[in-house]
């Protein structure tokens, strides 16, 4: 009984001491705080209102309040926000530090970059797409036996000689898309030529991605970028369904502020790049692209600027009979094709001028696709610490084109990307990187090259 009494007595004493301490602390705090505050009665209502004096004294109030907050410690709300930020796992897209939008260069709409939205991962797509790209077979069965088979196993093993700083991302991740737009704007590029398949179609390694276009357009608009479509050779492509698909694209996306349009033939028209355009003969294309064609889009709401692909010299000769408005070369491998060989660009530019066509040369930082075409090292082109890119850009600028295209922002399989990359080793394999330069080296270099081209040619 006595022990219980003593225990209760001691507990009361402790509580009283705590209460006394808290009361004393509050009194001291209030006295100190009150001394630090400006006396607002310094502004009297008996005198005429002096706005300048009021503004000066209000500034004193703010300064003293700021000093008080700094001396007494961070604001509690800031502490809570900081804890929340640090407690949540950040995605790679958030971890990558990029300049503020206000620090980015103006976009140049005469520079286009080929963009791929075909990547997927389990978090956003349920499985990997494209990062697990399979090794492609050689056309010669005897030669094919020498080379590896099967598919890559992300996240450590991907179908690329380089490794993205964002990791094996999903093209559907809005944070990734936003990060990409910021990178593209950082490079000074103005237009994305987005790899496009009609609804329900996709390449063998991917999944349908037409539903990605609205998101790309919305995110591009935030950075004052534009988007055009790079029409892939989807299964069964012909003039009839091409017209249907062009109609679909223009009706769905054509009125978006970020959908790219340019002045051509005195009209503001959208632009379509047509990959592997030579797969259809010119006599079929003319039905769509000639004024008197049976399925013509000329002079209709579907009219647009169509850019065909030149691989062989014959493809160049067919541009006029087919009715194309211009042509591009796509491949970033100098010497690989007639079109991608820079020594031929002067001739091609002359032909374009004679035939009133637009020639859009395609340049890139290098080429290496041996993680998907193991047998194709003969066509690899070393980046040479950016020198290959500089030379390609100079050769393109020399022919004075109205538009230059860049292959690519993120075609990782062929090693043509300018997207940020990081050093990486996995299971004994060391990925190529931009070392000794920074992960954004090719974005910075692109910005410099565009700035130089613009200053010398008014583009």
C-alpha positions as CSV (number, residue, x, y, z in Angstrom):
1,X,0.0,0.0,0.0
2,X,2.8,2.4,1.0
3,X,4.7,1.5,-2.2
4,X,1.6,2.3,-4.3
5,X,1.2,5.7,-2.5
6,X,4.8,6.5,-3.0
7,X,4.6,5.6,-6.7
8,X,1.6,7.9,-7.2
9,X,3.2,10.7,-5.3
10,X,6.4,10.5,-7.4
11,X,4.3,10.5,-10.6
12,X,2.5,13.6,-9.5
13,X,5.7,15.4,-8.7
14,X,7.1,14.5,-12.1
15,X,4.0,15.8,-13.9
16,X,4.1,19.0,-12.0
17,X,7.7,19.6,-12.9
18,X,6.9,18.9,-16.6
19,X,4.0,21.3,-16.5
20,X,6.1,24.0,-14.8
21,X,8.8,23.6,-17.4
22,X,6.4,23.8,-20.4
23,X,4.7,26.9,-18.9
24,X,8.0,28.6,-18.4
25,X,9.1,27.8,-21.9
26,X,5.9,29.2,-23.4
27,X,6.2,32.5,-21.4
28,X,9.9,32.9,-22.5
29,X,9.0,32.1,-26.1
30,X,6.2,34.6,-26.2
31,X,8.2,37.3,-24.6
32,X,11.1,36.8,-27.1
33,X,8.8,36.5,-30.1
34,X,6.9,39.7,-29.1
35,X,10.1,41.7,-28.8
36,X,11.1,40.7,-32.3
37,X,7.8,41.8,-33.9
38,X,7.5,45.3,-35.3
39,X,4.8,47.4,-33.6
40,X,2.1,47.9,-36.1
41,X,0.7,50.9,-34.1
42,X,3.6,52.9,-35.6
43,X,1.1,53.5,-38.4
44,X,-1.5,55.8,-36.9
45,X,-4.9,56.4,-38.2
46,X,-5.0,60.0,-37.0
47,X,-2.5,61.1,-39.6
48,X,-3.1,61.2,-43.5
49,X,-2.3,57.9,-45.0
50,X,1.3,57.8,-46.3
51,X,1.5,55.0,-48.8
52,X,5.3,55.1,-49.2
53,X,5.7,55.0,-45.4
54,X,3.2,52.1,-45.2
55,X,5.1,50.1,-47.9
56,X,8.4,50.8,-46.2
57,X,7.2,49.6,-42.9
58,X,5.5,46.6,-44.5
59,X,8.9,45.6,-45.9
60,X,10.4,45.9,-42.5
61,X,7.7,43.5,-41.2
62,X,8.4,41.0,-43.9
63,X,12.2,41.1,-43.3
64,X,11.8,40.6,-39.6
65,X,9.4,37.8,-40.1
66,X,11.8,36.1,-42.5
67,X,14.7,36.6,-40.1
68,X,12.6,35.1,-37.3
69,X,11.6,32.0,-39.4
70,X,15.2,31.4,-40.4
71,X,16.5,31.8,-36.8
72,X,13.8,29.5,-35.3
73,X,14.3,26.8,-37.9
74,X,12.6,25.6,-41.1
75,X,8.9,25.9,-41.6
76,X,7.1,22.8,-40.4
77,X,5.3,22.5,-43.8
78,X,8.6,22.4,-45.6
79,X,9.8,19.7,-43.2
80,X,6.7,17.6,-44.0
81,X,7.1,18.1,-47.7
82,X,10.8,17.1,-47.5
83,X,10.0,14.0,-45.5
84,X,7.3,13.0,-48.0
85,X,9.7,13.5,-51.0
86,X,12.5,11.6,-49.4
87,X,10.2,8.8,-48.2
88,X,8.8,8.1,-51.7
89,X,10.8,6.0,-54.1
90,X,11.7,8.2,-57.1
91,X,11.6,6.9,-60.7
92,X,14.7,7.2,-63.0
93,X,12.9,9.8,-65.0
94,X,12.6,12.0,-61.8
95,X,16.2,11.3,-60.7
96,X,17.7,12.7,-63.9
97,X,18.5,16.3,-63.4
98,X,17.7,18.6,-66.3
99,X,17.7,22.3,-66.8
100,X,14.7,24.4,-66.0
101,X,12.3,25.1,-68.9
102,X,13.3,28.7,-68.8
103,X,16.9,27.8,-69.4
104,X,16.3,25.8,-72.6
105,X,17.1,27.1,-76.0
106,X,14.4,28.1,-78.5
107,X,13.2,25.1,-80.6
108,X,14.2,25.1,-84.3
109,X,11.4,23.7,-86.4
110,X,13.7,23.2,-89.3
111,X,15.4,20.4,-87.3
112,X,13.5,17.1,-87.0
113,X,14.5,14.1,-84.9
114,X,13.2,10.5,-85.4
115,X,11.5,9.3,-82.2
116,X,10.4,5.8,-81.1
117,X,7.6,5.1,-78.7
118,X,7.8,1.3,-78.9
119,X,9.5,0.5,-75.6
120,X,7.8,-1.3,-72.8
121,X,8.5,-2.7,-69.3
122,X,6.5,-4.8,-66.8
123,X,5.5,-1.8,-64.6
124,X,3.6,0.0,-67.4
125,X,3.1,-2.6,-70.1
126,X,2.9,-6.0,-68.3
127,X,6.1,-7.2,-70.0
128,X,9.2,-5.9,-71.8
129,X,8.9,-4.7,-75.3
130,X,11.9,-4.0,-77.6
131,X,14.4,-3.9,-74.7
132,X,14.3,-7.7,-75.0
133,X,14.8,-7.6,-78.8
134,X,15.8,-10.9,-80.3
135,X,18.9,-11.4,-82.4
136,X,18.0,-11.1,-86.1
137,X,19.1,-13.9,-88.5
138,X,21.5,-13.4,-91.3
139,X,20.0,-14.0,-94.8
140,X,22.7,-16.6,-95.6
141,X,21.9,-19.8,-93.6
142,X,25.5,-20.9,-93.5
143,X,26.7,-17.5,-92.2
144,X,23.8,-17.3,-89.8
145,X,25.1,-20.4,-87.8
146,X,28.1,-18.3,-86.6
147,X,26.0,-15.8,-84.7
148,X,24.1,-15.7,-81.4
149,X,20.4,-16.5,-81.2
150,X,17.6,-15.8,-78.8
151,X,16.4,-12.7,-77.0
152,X,17.9,-10.3,-74.5
153,X,16.9,-10.4,-70.8
154,X,16.2,-7.0,-69.3
155,X,16.8,-5.1,-67.2
156,X,20.5,-5.8,-67.2
157,X,20.7,-7.3,-70.7
158,X,19.1,-5.2,-73.4
159,X,19.0,-5.1,-77.2
160,X,21.4,-2.2,-77.5
161,X,25.2,-1.5,-77.4
162,X,24.4,1.5,-75.2
163,X,22.4,1.7,-71.9
164,X,19.8,4.5,-71.3
165,X,20.2,6.7,-68.2
166,X,16.5,6.2,-67.6
167,X,16.9,2.4,-67.6
168,X,14.7,0.1,-69.8
169,X,11.8,2.5,-69.6
170,X,8.2,2.3,-70.9
171,X,7.3,4.7,-73.7
172,X,3.9,4.9,-72.0
173,X,5.3,6.4,-68.8
174,X,4.2,10.1,-68.9
175,X,7.2,11.0,-66.6
176,X,9.5,9.5,-69.2
177,X,7.8,11.3,-72.1
178,X,8.0,14.6,-70.2
179,X,11.7,13.9,-69.6
180,X,12.2,13.2,-73.3
181,X,10.5,16.4,-74.4
182,X,12.8,18.3,-72.1
183,X,15.9,16.6,-73.5
184,X,14.8,17.3,-77.1
185,X,14.1,20.9,-76.2
186,X,17.5,21.1,-74.5
187,X,19.1,20.0,-77.8
188,X,17.3,22.9,-79.6
189,X,15.3,20.6,-81.9
190,X,11.8,21.6,-82.8
191,X,10.0,18.6,-84.4
192,X,9.6,14.9,-83.4
193,X,9.0,12.6,-86.3
194,X,7.3,9.8,-84.4
195,X,7.4,6.2,-85.6
196,X,3.8,5.4,-86.3
197,X,1.6,2.4,-87.0
198,X,-2.2,2.7,-87.6
199,X,-4.4,1.6,-84.7
200,X,-4.0,-2.1,-83.9
201,X,-0.7,-2.5,-85.8
202,X,2.8,-2.8,-84.5
203,X,6.2,-4.2,-85.5
204,X,7.2,-7.7,-84.5
205,X,8.9,-6.7,-81.3
206,X,6.4,-4.2,-80.0
207,X,2.7,-3.6,-79.3
208,X,0.2,-1.1,-80.9
209,X,1.2,2.4,-79.9
210,X,-1.2,4.8,-81.8
211,X,-2.8,5.6,-78.4
212,X,0.5,7.1,-77.4
213,X,0.2,10.0,-79.9
214,X,-2.2,12.1,-77.9
215,X,0.1,12.0,-74.9
216,X,3.1,12.9,-77.0
217,X,1.2,15.8,-78.5
218,X,0.2,17.1,-75.1
219,X,3.6,16.8,-73.6
220,X,5.3,18.3,-76.7
221,X,3.0,21.3,-76.5
222,X,4.3,22.1,-73.0
223,X,7.8,22.5,-74.4
224,X,6.7,24.3,-77.6
225,X,7.7,21.3,-79.7
226,X,5.8,19.9,-82.7
227,X,5.0,16.3,-83.8
228,X,4.7,14.8,-87.2
229,X,4.2,11.1,-88.1
230,X,6.9,8.8,-89.6
231,X,4.7,6.2,-91.2
232,X,6.1,2.7,-90.9
233,X,5.6,-0.1,-93.5
234,X,2.7,-1.7,-91.7
235,X,1.4,-5.1,-92.9
236,X,-0.6,-4.8,-96.1
237,X,0.2,-1.2,-96.7
238,X,-1.3,0.0,-100.0
239,X,-2.8,3.2,-101.5
240,X,-6.4,2.4,-100.4
241,X,-5.6,1.9,-96.7
242,X,-2.9,4.6,-96.8
243,X,-5.7,7.1,-97.7
244,X,-7.9,5.7,-94.9
245,X,-5.0,6.0,-92.3
246,X,-4.0,9.5,-93.4
247,X,-7.7,10.5,-93.0
248,X,-7.8,8.9,-89.5
249,X,-4.5,10.7,-88.4
250,X,-5.5,14.1,-89.7
251,X,-9.0,13.9,-88.3
252,X,-7.8,12.7,-84.9
253,X,-4.6,14.7,-84.5
254,X,-4.5,17.4,-87.2
255,X,-6.1,20.1,-85.1
256,X,-3.8,19.7,-82.1
257,X,-1.6,22.8,-81.6
258,X,1.5,20.6,-81.5
259,X,0.8,18.8,-84.8
260,X,3.4,20.0,-87.1
261,X,2.5,22.0,-90.2
262,X,4.7,23.8,-92.7
263,X,4.2,26.1,-95.7
264,X,4.4,24.2,-98.9
265,X,3.0,25.1,-102.3
266,X,1.7,28.3,-100.7
267,X,-0.4,26.4,-98.1
268,X,0.0,25.3,-94.5
269,X,0.3,21.5,-94.7
270,X,1.0,18.7,-92.3
271,X,4.0,16.5,-93.1
272,X,4.4,12.7,-93.3
273,X,7.6,10.8,-93.6
274,X,7.0,7.5,-95.4
275,X,9.5,4.8,-94.4
276,X,10.3,2.2,-97.1
277,X,8.2,4.2,-99.6
278,X,9.8,2.2,-102.4
279,X,7.9,-0.9,-101.4
280,X,5.0,0.5,-103.4
281,X,5.7,1.3,-107.1
282,X,5.4,4.9,-108.3
283,X,2.3,4.0,-110.5
284,X,0.4,3.2,-107.2
285,X,1.7,6.3,-105.3
286,X,0.6,8.6,-108.2
287,X,-3.0,7.5,-107.6
288,X,-2.8,9.1,-104.2
289,X,-0.4,11.9,-104.8
290,X,-1.2,13.2,-108.3
291,X,-3.9,15.8,-108.7
292,X,-5.8,13.5,-111.2
293,X,-5.2,10.3,-109.3
294,X,-8.1,8.0,-108.6
295,X,-7.6,8.3,-104.8
296,X,-6.0,11.7,-104.8
297,X,-5.6,13.6,-101.6
298,X,-4.4,16.8,-103.5
299,X,-6.7,19.7,-103.0
300,X,-8.7,17.9,-100.3
301,X,-8.7,18.3,-96.5
302,X,-6.3,15.3,-96.6
303,X,-3.6,17.1,-98.5
304,X,-0.2,17.0,-96.9
305,X,3.5,17.1,-97.6
306,X,4.7,13.5,-98.3
307,X,8.4,12.7,-97.9
308,X,9.7,9.5,-99.5
309,X,12.7,7.5,-98.5
310,X,15.7,7.3,-100.9
311,X,17.9,4.2,-100.4
312,X,19.0,3.5,-103.9
313,X,19.5,5.9,-106.8
314,X,16.4,4.4,-108.5
315,X,14.4,5.6,-105.5
316,X,15.4,9.2,-106.2
317,X,14.5,8.8,-109.9
318,X,11.0,7.6,-108.8
319,X,10.2,10.6,-106.5
320,X,8.6,12.7,-109.3
321,X,6.7,9.9,-111.1
322,X,5.3,8.9,-107.6
323,X,4.2,12.4,-106.8
324,X,6.2,12.9,-103.6
325,X,6.9,16.4,-102.3
326,X,10.4,15.6,-101.2
327,X,12.7,12.8,-99.9
328,X,14.9,11.9,-96.9
329,X,17.8,9.5,-96.4
330,X,17.2,8.2,-92.8
331,X,20.2,6.0,-92.3
332,X,23.0,7.5,-90.2
333,X,25.6,5.2,-91.8
334,X,27.8,7.1,-94.3
335,X,28.4,4.8,-97.3
336,X,25.8,2.2,-96.3
337,X,23.3,3.2,-99.1
338,X,23.3,5.6,-102.0
339,X,21.1,7.9,-100.1
340,X,23.1,7.8,-96.8
341,X,26.4,8.3,-98.6
342,X,27.4,11.9,-98.0
343,X,29.4,12.1,-101.2
344,X,26.1,11.9,-103.1
345,X,24.3,14.7,-101.3
346,X,25.4,17.4,-103.6
347,X,24.0,15.5,-106.6
348,X,20.8,14.8,-104.7
349,X,20.4,18.4,-103.7
350,X,20.9,19.5,-107.4
351,X,18.2,16.9,-108.5
352,X,15.8,18.2,-105.8
353,X,16.3,21.8,-107.0
354,X,15.7,20.8,-110.7
355,X,12.5,18.9,-109.8
356,X,11.2,21.3,-107.2
357,X,11.5,18.8,-104.4
358,X,12.5,19.2,-100.8
359,X,15.6,17.2,-99.9
360,X,15.9,16.5,-96.1
361,X,19.3,14.9,-95.4
362,X,19.5,12.6,-92.4
363,X,22.5,12.7,-90.0
364,X,23.4,10.9,-86.8
365,X,26.0,10.5,-84.1
366,X,27.1,7.0,-85.2
367,X,25.8,3.5,-85.8
368,X,26.1,0.2,-84.0
369,X,23.5,-2.5,-84.1
370,X,25.5,-5.6,-83.2
371,X,23.3,-6.4,-80.2
372,X,20.4,-7.1,-82.6
373,X,22.3,-7.8,-85.8
374,X,25.4,-9.5,-84.5
375,X,26.8,-10.1,-88.0
376,X,26.5,-6.4,-89.1
377,X,29.7,-4.9,-87.6
378,X,30.8,-3.9,-91.1
379,X,28.2,-1.1,-91.0
380,X,29.2,0.2,-87.6
381,X,30.3,3.8,-87.5
382,X,32.3,4.9,-84.5
383,X,31.1,8.1,-82.8
384,X,34.7,9.2,-82.5
385,X,34.0,11.4,-79.5
386,X,31.4,13.4,-81.5
387,X,33.5,13.9,-84.6
388,X,31.4,11.7,-86.8
389,X,28.3,13.7,-85.8
390,X,30.1,17.0,-86.4
391,X,31.2,15.9,-89.9
392,X,27.7,14.6,-90.8
393,X,26.1,17.9,-89.7
394,X,28.6,19.9,-91.7
395,X,28.1,17.8,-94.8
396,X,24.3,18.3,-94.5
397,X,24.6,22.0,-93.9
398,X,26.9,22.4,-97.0
399,X,24.0,21.6,-99.3
400,X,21.9,24.3,-97.8
401,X,18.8,22.3,-97.0
402,X,15.6,23.9,-95.6
403,X,15.3,21.0,-93.1
404,X,17.8,18.6,-91.5
405,X,16.7,15.4,-89.9
406,X,18.5,13.6,-87.1
407,X,18.6,9.8,-86.7
408,X,17.7,9.5,-83.9
409,X,16.6,10.5,-80.5
410,X,16.1,7.0,-79.2
411,X,16.6,4.2,-81.7
412,X,18.7,2.3,-79.1
413,X,18.9,-0.9,-81.2
414,X,21.0,0.7,-83.9
415,X,23.0,2.9,-81.6
416,X,22.0,6.2,-83.3
417,X,20.4,7.8,-80.2
418,X,21.3,11.2,-78.8
419,X,19.2,10.5,-75.6
420,X,21.2,10.5,-72.4
421,X,23.2,7.2,-71.9
422,X,25.1,5.9,-68.9
423,X,28.1,3.6,-68.4
424,X,26.9,0.0,-67.5
425,X,28.4,-3.5,-67.1
426,X,26.3,-6.6,-66.8
427,X,27.4,-10.3,-66.7
428,X,30.8,-9.5,-68.2
429,X,29.4,-7.2,-71.0
430,X,30.5,-3.6,-70.9
431,X,28.0,-1.3,-72.7
432,X,29.3,1.6,-74.8
433,X,28.9,5.1,-73.3
434,X,29.6,8.7,-74.1
435,X,32.6,8.6,-71.7
436,X,34.7,10.7,-71.1
437,X,31.9,13.1,-71.8
438,X,28.7,13.6,-69.8
439,X,25.4,11.6,-70.4
440,X,23.9,14.6,-72.2
441,X,27.0,15.2,-74.4
442,X,25.1,14.6,-77.7
443,X,22.2,16.9,-76.6
444,X,24.7,19.7,-75.9
445,X,26.5,19.0,-79.2
446,X,23.3,19.0,-81.1
447,X,22.4,22.4,-79.6
448,X,25.8,23.8,-80.6
449,X,25.6,22.5,-84.2
450,X,22.0,23.8,-84.7
451,X,23.0,27.2,-83.3
452,X,26.0,27.3,-85.7
453,X,23.8,26.3,-88.7
454,X,21.1,28.8,-87.8
455,X,23.6,31.7,-87.6
456,X,25.1,30.8,-91.0
457,X,22.0,30.1,-92.9
458,X,19.1,31.9,-91.2
459,X,17.3,28.6,-90.4
